[in-house]
Amino acid sequence: MPNQSIERSQQLSEQLRSAFKLLIREMRRDGEPGGDGLPMMQTMLLVSVAEHPGIGVAELARMQQVRTPTMSAQVKALVDAGLIARGAPDPEDRRRSSLALTEAGTERLHALHARRIDWLAQRIARLTPAQMNALEAAIEPLTLIARS
């Protein structure tokens, strides 16, 4: 029995990975009509800065698991685009300045979120009631997997 459980887990893992990969690819492609021109990394950075106001570049780099120079270039692009603002340098470490979303960055993030929710809601609305029930039942275990 334990081997069957492991095999089933592996099979479900592959199916889930494939479904998420397709869903995310389609959401990115179709959920952003006209494209907002932001690369995925920069969108993720906007989300991270929104969730952690005052975060620094080095902390962002650690969080996203990229090198600090790579993160600095991405942050510079967002600053130049007017989506992120740098705060005053930290008095204890003059190399560090805090980052925060600008009003334009906040609006961009809200617009992107709304487009993606709308895109997903349109597709969910096409499901049968039984499929919606199955999707609703899957949310809790998927959340547990993500948080484990």
PELINLIN-V306176 format. One record per pair of residues at least 24 apart in sequence whose ideal C-beta (glycine too) atoms are under 8 Angstrom apart, sorted by the first residue. I is the first residue (numbers start at 1). J is the second residue. Records with the same first field share a line. If there is no record, write none. Layout:
BEGIN
I->J, J
END
This chain:
BEGIN
27->116, 119, 120
30->119
31->115, 116, 118, 119, 120
32->112, 115, 116
33->115
36->108, 111, 112
38->108, 112
41->74
42->74, 77, 78, 83
43->112
45->71, 74, 75, 78, 84
46->78, 83, 84, 101, 105, 108, 109
47->109
49->84, 99, 100, 101, 105
50->101, 105, 106, 109
53->98, 99, 100, 101
54->87, 98, 99, 100
55->98, 99
56->90, 96, 97, 98, 99
57->96, 99
58->96
60->99
75->99
78->105
83->108
END
